[in-house]
Amino acid sequence: MSNIQINIDDRFPAEKALKKFKRLCDAYGIVKEYRARQEYRKPSVKMKEKLENAEKRRHKTTTRGRHSTKY
């Protein structure tokens, strides 16, 4: 894991520093990894969910294409 540091001075607004920190956390994938580590899922369950999500995406793209060609 990497350390995230934000150097700010007195003139730098706290809201901007917080936004910058959140952006860096997203860029490094810290939030995603934290959520993944909250609970253990068996590899078979992960694979099943992955296949279900792929099927949903596939279905979504095929149905979206059909509706747009009618007009």
N, C-alpha and C positions, 0 to 999 in steps of 0.2 A: 504494500500500500504506500501511496505517496503522501507527503505532507503538503498541505495547501497553506500558503502564507499570502496575506494581503497587507502591504505596507501602506498605511494611510497617515496623514498628518491632521492637524486641527482644522484645516480649511476644508477637508474632504467630508462631504455629508455622509451620515451613517446609513441612510437609505441606499445610496449608491454603493457603499462598501458591502452592504448585505446582498444587494443584487449581484454584485461581482462575485461574491463568495458562492452564492447559489449557482451561478453560471459555471464557475470552475468545478463545483461538485458534480454538476451534470456532465461536464466535459470529461472528467476523470472517471465517471461511472460509479461514484461512491454511493449514491442513493439506490441505484439499481442493485448493486452488490449487497447493500444493507437489507433490502427487501428480500433478496434471494436467500440470505442467511437467517432470516427470522424463523423459518420453519424448515424442517428437513422433509424433502419429498423423495420417494424412491425413484431410481432412474426409470423404471417402467412407467411410473405415473407421469414423469416429465416427458417421456417420449410420446405417451398417449395424448397429453395436452398439446404437445407440439404438432402432432398429426391432425388433431381436431382443429387447431388454429389455422393450419395450412389449408385444410378443407374449407373452412369458413372464408378465408381470403380468396380461394379459387372460385367458390360459389359466388362471392360478391363481385368479382371481376367479370365473370361470365354473364351474370344477370344484368350488370350495369351496361355491358356492351350490347345486349339484346334490346334494351329499352331505347337506346340512343339511335339505333338504325331504323326505327319505325318511321321517323319523320324525315 
